[in-house]
Structure formats: structure tokens, C-alpha cells
């Protein structure tokens, strides 16, 4: 059934508001939320949409309300959230997939609307879509390849006793799958081949553009890479990938985590790298490809200039967790300065490709695997496009990025939020209503963290004072 035929014959909510398009829905954290429908109800929803509780908009990562739930005027410019009424989820039929690890079950993404037909302003996929539209108007399309690291551990105790079931609950007890510390060796990968093959088969059955599976550094640390895709599909793939991996692993007695730095001994940090280039909308060629012996084009240099210009406030979008900033250490394979370089993994931005190569692109190595994929990609598009519009010069590539005389990346989420508060660019690009909301959300999360007495504090002060 095509979207056009549904719209023509329907008189329901979706047709009335002309909502059939390429939109989808995740929450503000990049966490998938939804409902399970019977088949008859699903066909009804294709015309009317599905009621959905927008109370999820006021939750932090562990479902703590960041505002008084029934207060009036909690979010400026969004009176529709007063009283926490239901909204409408509009399914996108183009995203329907059969879930291979669940019997007779499909999976479809939706976008969130208020009952008036207005799109929910906190829709992160909408933020990305608008940035991609601006990029297309400038004559380009984003091409993005994903490289996502994560850990798989053996689940020993899910910690489901009543006293463990708070929010957040107690972390599950786990053991390592293998020893690690033998980067890219076949033997380490072979030790967990049954599980990796299961993941591979299911992800390919979902239609994800999986390219490689690689043994990483730490015990049970894995990297999955994906073939280049257009920006929107790449973000959708990242959302589905994380959801699929966690579900499949849990069903087979494992725990998969995309947390950036684990509180376990001998476990390295994990990152998310986005490989990006631009295709010319009218001709389809790689706009980053250098000419006349140059490694990169002027467009690529301007794009890099934009990413550097907005890197500090942009960290709230690329690294939205408190833990993510513990990756930014010298000689850690994660960046700690706002730098670019040619084929150098110490830099934040790594240029890959030889002069004239049609595969020339830029790898941004700053990302947290837990980042909302729509906001991560939207921040890249907005920043890079600003670099093109303003002809920003990225300067000389760094030879020793960890020693470069360049701005340091934020040391904490607190520092990153402060950078975003003092910034005006992203408020203009994404809208002040959305950016103010995200700052409010992150400040609440930071406040909860600062009220918690950590293990470090207890060891540091308890005995001696």
C-alpha cells in the first residue's frame, strides 16, 4: 500500500493534516519508545495515527520528571504539553520492517504530533530533517558512514529483586566474554563467533547496511561499521541498530551496552565515529574530492572549518552523557583537542583519502555511542553548512593533535552545557525552543549527578576526615 493511496482514500487524522511523508519518531535521548499493536489496530492506525502519552517528553534518561508534571508553562512556546495530554503518533510506512528475532512481529517508526496537527517541537528527527533540507537547498546531500563501538558482556544476575528496582535500578552483574587486549585478532573474535554471527544475520535481515564486524581493544568490545548512506537513513539505522543489539543480546543471556566508559576494571572507553562527505545534489559527485593535486576540495575545507568552529557547544549533541567526557584523554585514541589532521587518529577530525580519490571524506571521532543519532548528525550538518556559507578556514592540519595549541574539548557535560548556553548558533539553527529544552533537560541530569556521593568521594574522605 503506497502512502499516496492511503492518503487519497482516508478521511482520518493523517489525511486531514497531510502528514504522510518521510518522518519518524524517537525520544529526546535517542531511546526507542512505543506501543505493540494487533494487526487490525495497525491498519486503523495507518489512517488515524495512534494516541501516545507525551509525558515521556519531560523525562530524563531514567524517567525522572525534569519539571513539575502538571505545572503550567513548563516549556516556553509549547503550551500543548500543559497537563500532559495524549498526542498522536503517525507511522511512516516506508520504515516498516519485519523483526527477525520476534515471531510474527513488525517494527515501524512514527513521528509525534499534537492533536492540532502541529509537529512536536522536541522531535529530534525533525531537527535533522530540517538541517538536511537546508543542505539540499545549498546544493548538497549528506553521505554518512557509521562506526559504532560497544561492549557485550555475559549477564550473570539481572538484579530483579524488588529492592533493586528503582529508577535507575541496580546495574546488572556481568562477566566478560573474552579477555580482550588483542586488537583485531581472529582468535578473540572466534571465541564469540556464535553471538556475532547471530547479530550479523539479524541485522542483515533487517536491511541495515552492515559492512564489517571487528574485535576492538577491551574484553568483549566490538565495533560494527556500516556502508555510507544518506543522512536520514544513516540516523535511522543507528537508532534501530542499538535497539536490535540490546534486544537480541538480552534474549540470549548477554548484556550489550553503548555506555562510553564502564566502571569495570580493564575496560577501555568506547566511541562513535561518523564518516561524512557531501554529494552534489545536481550531479552526484563527491564534493570533498580534491583537484589539481589537493587532498581535499575547498568545500571540504570549509566544512571542516565549520565543525571546528562549533565543536565546543556541539558536544551536548555529540556527547550527551556525563560519562562520555571521560574518554577525552591524551593518547587514548579519543580526541582531547578541537583539531583536524590527515590520517591521524589522535585528531578530532581525521581526513581520509588521497588527492583525487572519490572516497575522500572526514571522520569525526568525538562521538559518544549513546548519542541521539538525529542530533549528532544534525549538529554536523548545521556546523559544516555554516562553514561553507561563511567560507571558514580550518587552518593548518595538526601534526601532533594531543600537543596542539588548540581549544580543549569540554572536560565535562557541565562545561559543554555552559558552552551551549553561551552560544547563539545552535539556537538559531535548531530553534531556541528546542535548545532551551535540551539545556533544561541536561541541567536536571547534572543536578542529580552532583547530589550523588560517588565511590571516589567515599574512598577519598570517609576514613581520613
GISUL-V715312 format. One record per helix or strand. SS is the DSSP state (2 for helix, 1 for strand). FROM is the first residue (numbers start at 1). TO is the last residue. Records with the same first field share a line. If there is no record, write none. Layout:
# GISUL-V715312
SS->FROM-TO ; FROM-TO
This chain:
# GISUL-V715312
2->3-9 ; 13-16 ; 39-48 ; 54-58 ; 79-81 ; 93-95 ; 124-137 ; 162-164 ; 186-191 ; 193-205 ; 231-251 ; 298-309 ; 311-318 ; 323-327 ; 373-390 ; 401-403 ; 413-422 ; 425-430 ; 432-451 ; 455-461
1->50-53 ; 59-59 ; 65-65 ; 86-91 ; 97-98 ; 106-107 ; 110-113 ; 119-119 ; 140-157 ; 173-176 ; 210-215 ; 221-226 ; 229-230 ; 254-257 ; 272-280 ; 286-286 ; 289-289 ; 296-296 ; 337-337 ; 340-342 ; 349-352 ; 361-367 ; 408-408
